[in-house]
Amino acid sequence: MGDVVSSHLDENRREMITARTRGVMKEFSDVYEQQYAVALFNSVRFEIEGGGGTQSQLLHRKDPLAGRLIFSGSLFQYLEENRKWRNRFVSVPNSYAVNLYESKTAHERGLHPKVTINCAGYKALTSMEEYIELINTSLPGIKAKMGSNPFIKCATQFPLILWHPYARHHYFCVMTEKEQKKWHAVLQDCVRHSNNGLSEDCTVQTPAFTDAVRRHRQAEGHYGTWDMMCGAPPQILANLVMETLHPDLRNVIGPRLKGKMQQRQRNWMLISDAVYRQVLSQTTARYDALVEACEAQRAPLDARLRTDMDQIITSKEHVSGKIRALVLPKAEQLLRNNVQPYISSILEALMEPTSRGFSEVREVFFREMVEISKNSLNGGGKDKLGDLMERLSMLAFHPVKMQSCYEKVEQLNLEGLQQRFDVSSPSVFISRAQILMREQMDNSVYTFEQLLHQSLEAQGENDMCKTIQRCQDRVLKKYDYDSSTVRKKFFREALLQIIIPYMLQQLSPSCSPELPRFKELIFEDFSRFLLVENIFEEVVLQSVTKDIMMAVKEAAVQRRHNLYRDSIVLTNSDPNLHLLGETPPVDWATKFGDDEREGSLGGGIEGGGSGRRRRQVVSMIQLDGLPLAYESCLEVPGVDLIPEEEAEVSEEKREDGGEDREDPEPLESPKSPDSVNEIRGLINPIVEVEPESEEKESDTTNGTEPTAGFIILEDGLQEQVTHVTTKVEDIPRKSPQDKMSPKKQEARKELEEEVAIKNAIEETEIAVQEDESDSESSPPPPPATDSDRHDDSGFQSPTNEKLEEGVAQPITNEVKLQKYLFLRRRDQGPKGKDPDQFYATLNVTQHILQHKSH
């Protein structure tokens, strides 16, 4: 692997990559420094003038994942070094990085992971067909057929692949489809969270960075949305460099690759990963230095802005009026002819799947409320309430439970509009909608927690169900309003992201040459804060904003997709609720949970924090019938779980019957292979025949008549059967004596038969004597009729018939054996004797009878 990379990435080529990266970063740095001053001006102006945005009705949690672990378990990873699959323990902390350890023990000891994967820019795949389709675009002219074998062979039928256009691919597999779905949901959540790497709290750095990237791509002729605008700023910059560098290297190195098709694809991915890592290391260092230099100038720029804010605003308004007079006529004509006819169709394509996703969020939240209400109605105590509330607190970050919500939005399709408005794919809007859905779910959960905690503090635990219902109704009403507000803002922003790049691309050829002459209208002291290119874009934005606002407002007036008008709820309508937002989050496990259970789950927390161990958001997967070494997801002790299959488990418990619920037995741990004898006993049952009793069963209480039948025994006799019971026989394990030679086994068998025949004769004589003594002491039975002559014993033989006819018979060993067999069958079993010895004796007796008859 190293030879392939080093042979194609020699020193000269690496210097070329460094030079290309340095050139892109130099151009970006110049644009970023300009946009940084503009973003600082907008931030200070917003701080002084204030914003008139709508206020959220739900509370917002500041750090929802503090002290949490998203997921952990084991799966199989494909190693490129030796091309083999190895079992790895995977831990996903609250940073959503995927950490792979050699074993679970290494993770518990706090050792560094062998591999850490940042999922920004990746795609989580679940089939080799999807993967082959994507890697076919990696090298021009080299395409694998859909039925051809890839360069890796999956160890199971359930693969999990992380694909990246530039970085290294990662291959995993699991044992079952259920595991695959859960791991896929977790990996998708890692990708979704990592792609959202730009913090909205940074009111200066984030706008400056996004505007600088957009300006740099527009200079290259790319005006539309960009799928690789994902991850942290250094990763986005590395993607920016690779956008032009990657095709050039592919055209140069691709034709020189040797080997079969799969081998060339594999080698090219290794080379691409090496280039990406080199570029990423350089962009990280240069971006950090750029941000440090800009932040050093922030204090003097901020002081100048606050001093001359009024003059800067006046100067900007003057220049904006001049540019508006130039641009507005052209923009209105373009808007009227090429944009307005498509606004309603774009809005409808966005509204339908997004609204379904937010409705599903409401439904999932409602179902969780129903489970909590059921607990209160069924008499569940505060321990159970604390457990349910602890699980509810992480509902928004449970990728499996939220998967149904995310899938609704993934149906968003802009087919027919992407080419017209230069939209590469709807993935940008899908990811943004899913992030907003998760935020709204967490806000709803947090608001419900605070309201319920306040009610329990004031009223106690009386009328728990009514209290929960009142809190639930309040939260759902606030969610409906906030959901409408968030969706309308999302629709406006999405429409602007689609339309503005298209209008800029159409207007720039005619308007951009005229912009430099407007720089003369700006004072030199204000030139860092007022850029004519930014003012030009603002004018274009203002020209289309009115039509977009009207389209969204019309949808709200018509109540389409449950959208509300902005005036339906007054600002700050519930001031007492927002005071609760300042209180710390409720620790339900400590306040209402079981102290002993929490103590058993306690332990040191990774990375500091509270005294308890990190609680896990997603539950483990329990596989039935698989050895521990091959279970793909192992349960982590000391972790609170959120099993999404809890409803199914409860139903199974209800079906077990009342006795199990009254006296539950502790579950036994999985037994070792030594208990295989019990399995043999289950698959080799012994049918035990019970003779019909002397009393008739006609007066049974269940109203059903007993069924009767006949079976043929080994000695050829017919016997009536009324009851059949199944008896599990414990088959002992084979001893070392069973492994002797055939001759020794035959001699041993003959000796055992002689001893068994001798013992059978002795026991027969004793049994006959006991039976005769019993018959003498008991009263004589009534005379038998023809109808029941052969039914009183359930066993019939020629010897018995002769005895009943009064014919004298000599008491021979054969008669003794027959009577012994009859008595043992009548007594229904060994009567306290050793079962193995009894049945061995019985079999020998039957063998003797058969031999005598012949």
ROVEXKE-188337 format. One record per residue (C-alpha): x, y, z. Coordinates in steps of 0.02 Angstrom, whole numbers, plus 50000, padded with zeros to 5 digits. Last residue first. Layout:
# residues N
px:py:pz
X:Y:Z
...
END
This chain:
# residues 854
px:py:pz
48008:46611:50977
47895:46660:51120
48039:46637:51243
48151:46760:51145
48012:46890:51138
47985:46873:51324
48171:46888:51360
48184:47047:51255
48034:47120:51345
48121:47086:51511
48283:47164:51449
48189:47322:51400
48106:47332:51570
48270:47307:51661
48350:47448:51562
48197:47557:51595
48210:47529:51782
48400:47550:51792
48394:47715:51699
48248:47779:51801
48327:47735:51972
48187:47666:52077
48058:47775:52163
47909:47696:52083
47990:47654:51914
47843:47704:51810
47659:47689:51782
47610:47561:51916
47510:47466:51786
47660:47455:51670
47768:47386:51810
47636:47260:51860
47612:47200:51681
47799:47179:51650
47818:47081:51813
47671:46972:51764
47752:46932:51599
47921:46899:51681
47845:46783:51811
47750:46689:51677
47910:46664:51579
48003:46609:51736
47872:46474:51760
47720:46469:51873
47624:46323:51804
47453:46364:51733
47286:46304:51796
47145:46347:51678
47015:46457:51763
46958:46552:51610
47034:46710:51684
47207:46631:51690
47195:46578:51510
47148:46753:51456
47293:46828:51555
47418:46715:51468
47349:46763:51299
47390:46947:51334
47294:47106:51371
47349:47267:51455
47235:47414:51495
47197:47327:51656
47011:47342:51674
46975:47340:51489
46990:47156:51443
46836:47090:51532
46742:47253:51519
46609:47209:51393
46603:47022:51430
46567:47055:51612
46688:47042:51755
46639:46966:51919
46666:47083:52066
46842:47086:52141
46886:46977:52289
46930:47074:52447
47116:47119:52473
47232:47022:52588
47257:46874:52470
47282:46987:52318
47413:47090:52407
47512:46934:52457
47505:46872:52278
47565:47041:52212
47710:47046:52334
47764:46869:52287
47752:46910:52102
47857:47067:52127
47992:46973:52223
48002:46840:52090
48010:46969:51954
48147:47067:52044
48255:46910:52048
48221:46870:51866
48261:47048:51814
48423:47052:51914
48485:46895:51827
48435:46961:51656
48523:47128:51693
48684:47041:51747
48686:46937:51591
48649:47088:51482
48787:47191:51565
48914:47053:51530
48862:47044:51347
48878:47234:51329
49052:47237:51408
49109:47104:51286
49039:47204:51139
49117:47368:51201
49285:47286:51225
49280:47219:51048
49223:47388:50976
49368:47485:51059
49337:47604:51204
49269:47784:51188
49119:47755:51298
49234:47732:51448
49287:47913:51432
49113:47964:51487
48979:48021:51371
48869:48154:51448
48713:48097:51534
48546:48102:51444
48417:48186:51554
48249:48122:51499
48110:48244:51467
47941:48163:51494
47794:48195:51382
47625:48134:51439
47498:48034:51342
47331:47994:51421
47195:47872:51368
47294:47732:51286
47230:47554:51253
47361:47418:51229
47394:47296:51089
47532:47168:51114
47667:47138:50984
47813:47130:51106
47872:47306:51054
47705:47381:51098
47564:47415:50976
47463:47570:51020
47277:47594:51045
47168:47748:51062
47054:47839:51180
46994:48019:51187
46925:48088:51346
46757:48174:51326
46757:48362:51343
46645:48452:51465
46786:48533:51562
46723:48467:51728
46744:48284:51690
46598:48174:51733
46623:48045:51595
46797:48000:51652
46751:47824:51706
46832:47752:51861
46947:47602:51840
47087:47706:51769
47147:47692:51589
47329:47648:51573
47461:47789:51562
47585:47779:51419
47748:47879:51436
47815:47955:51276
47999:47997:51300
48060:48162:51225
48219:48169:51118
48232:48353:51061
48213:48422:51236
48327:48294:51314
48462:48331:51187
48450:48516:51232
48472:48472:51415
48624:48370:51369
48698:48523:51284
48720:48604:51455
48909:48586:51448
48910:48709:51300
48909:48850:51430
48752:48929:51497
48687:49103:51458
48653:49196:51621
48497:49151:51714
48358:49278:51728
48300:49309:51904
48132:49227:51938
47977:49333:51944
47847:49279:52071
47688:49376:52038
47724:49414:51856
47771:49236:51815
47613:49172:51896
47505:49293:51799
47541:49227:51627
47688:49237:51504
47587:49337:51378
47604:49497:51479
47794:49479:51477
47794:49463:51288
47690:49621:51274
47811:49714:51387
47959:49662:51278
47872:49723:51121
47835:49892:51200
48014:49909:51259
48084:49887:51083
48154:50063:51078
48267:50018:51222
48338:50177:51300
48485:50118:51403
48573:50182:51557
48755:50126:51556
48853:50042:51694
48882:49885:51597
48902:49900:51407
48798:49778:51307
48887:49700:51161
48834:49742:50985
48897:49626:50848
48884:49466:50945
49014:49348:50877
49120:49326:51033
48967:49310:51143
48900:49158:51053
48741:49186:50952
48574:49108:50994
48477:49265:51031
48555:49432:50988
48527:49578:51107
48556:49745:51025
48611:49884:51142
48512:50039:51180
48543:50212:51109
48569:50364:51222
48701:50297:51341
48726:50370:51513
48901:50424:51556
48953:50362:51726
48894:50452:51880
48997:50574:51982
48960:50722:51873
49079:50794:51745
49250:50730:51699
49306:50673:51529
49241:50499:51545
49135:50474:51697
49193:50363:51837
49068:50240:51900
48886:50220:51933
48769:50091:51862
48759:49996:52024
48734:50157:52119
48599:50212:52000
48509:50048:52027
48525:50065:52215
48463:50244:52212
48311:50200:52109
48257:50350:52009
48151:50500:52059
48277:50639:52094
48439:50555:52042
48377:50476:51880
48270:50628:51843
48415:50751:51841
48315:50907:51801
48402:51036:51691
48464:51195:51778
48343:51342:51796
48355:51488:51675
48229:51410:51557
48102:51408:51697
48089:51598:51683
48035:51570:51505
47880:51481:51568
47827:51625:51678
47835:51745:51531
47704:51650:51430
47643:51764:51290
47816:51838:51260
47768:51889:51084
47584:51870:51042
47522:51713:50959
47414:51711:50800
47504:51862:50728
47635:51760:50635
47504:51664:50538
47505:51478:50565
47559:51334:50452
47468:51168:50471
47521:51100:50299
47416:51233:50214
47326:51346:50334
47268:51455:50187
47340:51607:50275
47503:51514:50305
47523:51467:50121
47488:51647:50072
47621:51706:50194
47750:51590:50117
47714:51655:49941
47709:51836:49999
47876:51822:50089
47956:51747:49933
47888:51885:49821
47949:52021:49939
48121:51942:49959
48158:51943:49773
48212:52124:49751
48286:52135:49925
48408:51996:49887
48464:52077:49726
48498:52239:49822
48589:52142:49958
48699:52059:49826
48750:52228:49755
48787:52293:49931
48903:52145:49960
48997:52177:49798
49006:52364:49838
49098:52327:50000
49062:52435:50154
49151:52391:50316
49332:52403:50257
49292:52556:50150
49229:52657:50298
49390:52756:50330
49412:52778:50142
49244:52860:50125
49127:52771:50003
49061:52857:49847
49219:52817:49747
49183:52633:49769
49029:52655:49658
49139:52657:49501
49195:52479:49537
49016:52411:49518
48985:52440:49333
49084:52289:49271
48983:52178:49391
48812:52229:49322
48801:52150:49149
48893:51986:49176
48835:51977:49358
48647:51981:49325
48616:51800:49269
48734:51719:49394
48670:51831:49532
48491:51784:49490
48530:51596:49496
48628:51612:49658
48481:51709:49735
48344:51585:49684
48393:51420:49769
48470:51485:49930
48332:51616:49941
48198:51484:49925
48283:51380:50058
48294:51528:50177
48111:51569:50155
48057:51388:50176
48164:51367:50333
48090:51524:50410
47915:51460:50375
47962:51291:50448
48030:51365:50608
47877:51473:50637
47754:51331:50603
47848:51212:50716
47854:51346:50850
47665:51365:50844
47626:51179:50843
47759:51148:50976
47680:51275:51092
47513:51188:51078
47595:51019:51104
47688:51080:51259
47531:51146:51343
47435:50987:51308
47575:50878:51377
47588:50979:51537
47401:50961:51568
47405:50774:51531
47554:50744:51646
47465:50833:51788
47306:50736:51756
47401:50571:51762
47493:50617:51921
47334:50656:52016
47433:50669:52179
47622:50659:52161
47659:50828:52239
47563:50984:52194
47696:51121:52189
47857:51023:52162
47766:50901:52048
47697:51044:51943
47868:51127:51924
47948:50961:51875
47812:50931:51748
47833:51103:51670
48023:51090:51664
48023:50916:51589
47889:50962:51462
47992:51112:51405
48147:51003:51387
48054:50873:51284
47979:51004:51169
48145:51093:51146
48229:50926:51109
48100:50885:50976
48115:51058:50900
48304:51043:50890
48294:50872:50809
48173:50936:50679
48286:51085:50642
48435:50969:50612
48328:50861:50498
48274:51014:50397
48455:51068:50373
48509:50896:50316
48367:50885:50191
48402:51060:50125
48584:51023:50086
48542:50850:50020
48426:50924:49888
48557:50899:49751
48668:51005:49637
48548:51151:49628
48592:51254:49474
48423:51345:49464
48362:51271:49300
48455:51107:49322
48388:51075:49497
48209:51125:49460
48152:50973:49360
48177:50855:49507
48176:50951:49670
48137:50798:49778
48113:50790:49966
48080:50608:50014
48222:50619:50139
48108:50729:50244
47992:50584:50291
48141:50471:50325
48206:50590:50458
48047:50576:50560
48045:50385:50552
48228:50384:50603
48196:50484:50762
48172:50328:50868
48327:50248:50793
48433:50407:50799
48400:50439:50985
48459:50619:51003
48286:50696:51011
48228:50565:51137
48368:50600:51260
48261:50676:51398
48127:50543:51369
48240:50406:51432
48271:50496:51596
48086:50535:51606
48043:50351:51591
48169:50299:51725
48113:50437:51843
47932:50387:51820
47974:50205:51858
48059:50255:52020
47918:50375:52060
47796:50232:52066
47698:50147:51928
47516:50126:51975
47451:50072:51807
47377:50244:51774
47544:50331:51807
47638:50212:51691
47506:50231:51557
47531:50420:51563
47718:50398:51534
47686:50284:51385
47560:50407:51314
47687:50547:51326
47810:50444:51225
47677:50420:51092
47647:50608:51087
47831:50644:51056
47834:50521:50911
47676:50600:50839
47744:50778:50852
47905:50726:50766
47800:50640:50632
47710:50803:50600
47880:50888:50581
47930:50760:50450
47765:50774:50357
47787:50962:50353
47959:50943:50275
47900:50817:50146
47759:50930:50078
47830:51104:50108
47989:51096:50003
47908:51035:49841
47764:51155:49873
47884:51301:49891
47976:51257:49731
47810:51245:49637
47750:51412:49707
47912:51502:49666
47922:51436:49487
47821:51565:49390
47903:51705:49490
48081:51661:49438
48111:51670:49250
48002:51809:49178
47954:51920:49325
48116:51897:49420
48225:51929:49270
48127:52087:49230
48133:52142:49412
48321:52112:49422
48359:52212:49266
48259:52361:49327
48331:52346:49504
48515:52340:49461
48565:52516:49413
48444:52614:49522
48480:52495:49664
48667:52528:49649
48640:52715:49676
48519:52689:49819
48636:52564:49903
48779:52691:49896
48676:52819:49993
48611:52692:50116
48789:52632:50150
48853:52808:50183
48712:52838:50307
48747:52674:50397
48933:52715:50409
48896:52889:50475
48782:52822:50611
48905:52686:50663
49056:52801:50677
49105:52774:50860
49036:52599:50880
49120:52544:50721
49289:52617:50768
49288:52526:50936
49241:52362:50852
49381:52380:50726
49508:52414:50866
49450:52257:50962
49435:52142:50812
49611:52160:50745
49685:52017:50847
49533:51912:50800
49580:51930:50617
49759:51870:50645
49703:51721:50751
49573:51673:50621
49705:51672:50483
49831:51571:50586
49699:51440:50624
49651:51436:50440
49831:51409:50386
49864:51264:50504
49701:51175:50465
49717:51204:50278
49891:51125:50279
49841:50969:50376
49686:50949:50268
49787:50957:50106
49904:50818:50162
49760:50711:50224
49668:50736:50059
49820:50687:49956
49845:50527:50056
49659:50485:50041
49664:50511:49853
49814:50394:49836
49726:50258:49936
49568:50281:49834
49669:50268:49673
49748:50106:49730
49578:50029:49765
49507:50081:49597
49661:50014:49509
49646:49848:49602
49463:49830:49558
49498:49858:49373
49645:49742:49365
49824:49798:49378
49922:49956:49341
49887:50141:49374
49973:50259:49252
49812:50315:49164
49738:50375:49330
49888:50476:49391
49875:50628:49276
49687:50638:49247
49652:50594:49428
49775:50725:49489
49685:50861:49390
49513:50802:49446
49564:50805:49631
49647:50976:49629
49493:51076:49577
49367:51021:49708
49510:50959:49818
49553:51137:49871
49374:51178:49920
49356:51009:50007
49510:51054:50110
49430:51222:50147
49272:51136:50206
49376:51021:50317
49470:51169:50391
49303:51259:50424
49224:51112:50518
49111:50992:50426
49003:51015:50274
48997:51131:50125
49035:50978:50018
48861:50973:49940
48877:51147:49863
48727:51253:49814
48736:51352:49654
48849:51494:49596
49005:51403:49537
49101:51508:49408
49272:51503:49493
49246:51679:49560
49078:51617:49624
49170:51481:49719
49280:51609:49808
49131:51721:49847
49034:51576:49923
49182:51522:50028
49208:51701:50090
49023:51723:50128
49020:51561:50229
49178:51609:50326
49126:51787:50367
48953:51731:50419
49029:51598:50536
49167:51706:50609
49057:51853:50657
48898:51790:50741
48982:51636:50812
48828:51563:50898
48774:51487:50733
48914:51359:50746
48978:51289:50582
49004:51100:50589
48832:51040:50535
48909:50904:50428
48968:50818:50587
48792:50807:50658
48716:50732:50501
48862:50612:50474
48853:50551:50654
48664:50535:50640
48685:50433:50482
48809:50322:50574
48684:50292:50715
48540:50254:50595
48651:50134:50497
48704:50049:50659
48522:50022:50706
48471:49959:50535
48621:49844:50522
48592:49772:50694
48415:49725:50648
48475:49649:50485
48588:49530:50579
48773:49488:50595
48863:49652:50567
48980:49724:50437
49104:49866:50424
49202:49952:50285
49282:50124:50296
49327:50230:50145
49476:50347:50149
49453:50529:50103
49411:50611:49936
49232:50573:49882
49191:50493:50050
49102:50326:50080
49065:50248:50249
49009:50069:50220
48899:49956:50325
48878:49778:50263
48741:49653:50310
48761:49489:50214
48915:49440:50313
49105:49436:50288
49097:49561:50145
49217:49524:50005
49325:49673:49956
49389:49723:49783
49212:49723:49717
49137:49570:49630
49046:49602:49468
48856:49599:49457
48834:49788:49446
48973:49803:49319
49129:49896:49367
49174:50058:49281
49344:50121:49230
49333:50255:49094
49360:50398:49215
49413:50347:49391
49311:50384:49548
49140:50385:49464
49125:50195:49470
49160:50210:49656
48983:50276:49684
48888:50140:49591
48997:50007:49670
48951:50073:49843
48765:50074:49810
48775:49895:49746
48879:49843:49896
48735:49881:50011
48706:49976:50173
48785:50146:50139
48827:50289:50258
48886:50442:50161
49036:50543:50219
49065:50730:50209
49090:50751:50396
49103:50579:50478
49259:50613:50581
49329:50440:50607
49447:50398:50751
49554:50241:50731
49656:50140:50855
49570:50224:51000
49678:50292:51142
49671:50189:51301
49547:50233:51438
49550:50063:51522
49366:50037:51479
49402:50064:51294
49547:49941:51294
49436:49814:51382
49304:49833:51247
49430:49778:51118
49551:49845:50989
49460:50010:50992
49369:50110:50857
49309:50287:50894
49171:50361:50785
49160:50549:50818
48985:50608:50864
49052:50735:50991
48933:50657:51118
49036:50498:51116
49019:50357:50987
49114:50203:51046
49156:50056:50934
49234:49891:50990
49317:49804:50844
49309:49625:50778
49428:49601:50633
49400:49567:50449
49550:49535:50338
49635:49625:50194
49803:49629:50284
49833:49817:50282
49662:49870:50217
49576:49810:50375
49390:49771:50359
49297:49806:50521
49177:49689:50612
49058:49757:50743
49055:49789:50928
48954:49909:51033
48939:50088:51091
48813:50225:51064
48776:50408:51101
48870:50429:51264
48806:50570:51374
48885:50678:51509
48824:50840:51430
48721:50800:51277
48583:50930:51299
48699:51080:51324
48597:51241:51317
48420:51173:51319
48294:51286:51232
48121:51322:51301
47970:51320:51188
47869:51473:51138
48008:51544:51029
48009:51730:51005
47978:51807:50835
48115:51916:50763
48122:52103:50788
48310:52121:50803
48406:52252:50901
48474:52417:50838
48637:52413:50936
48670:52225:50933
48614:52211:50752
48733:52352:50706
48876:52268:50800
48846:52103:50708
48827:52184:50537
48990:52281:50558
49082:52125:50619
49018:52029:50468
49083:52167:50352
49254:52165:50438
49265:51977:50424
49209:51980:50243
49363:52079:50191
49482:51968:50292
49396:51813:50221
49417:51871:50040
49605:51894:50061
49620:51731:50156
49526:51635:50021
49646:51690:49885
49796:51644:49992
49715:51479:50043
49690:51430:49862
49871:51471:49819
49943:51381:49970
49842:51225:49929
49904:51227:49749
50083:51250:49809
50069:51107:49933
49998:50992:49800
50142:51039:49682
50266:51004:49821
50186:50833:49843
50204:50801:49658
50388:50844:49662
50422:50736:49814
50339:50581:49742
50155:50543:49754
50134:50404:49624
50271:50289:49687
50244:50338:49868
50060:50294:49865
50081:50126:49779
50233:50079:49883
50140:50120:50044
50000:50000:50000
END
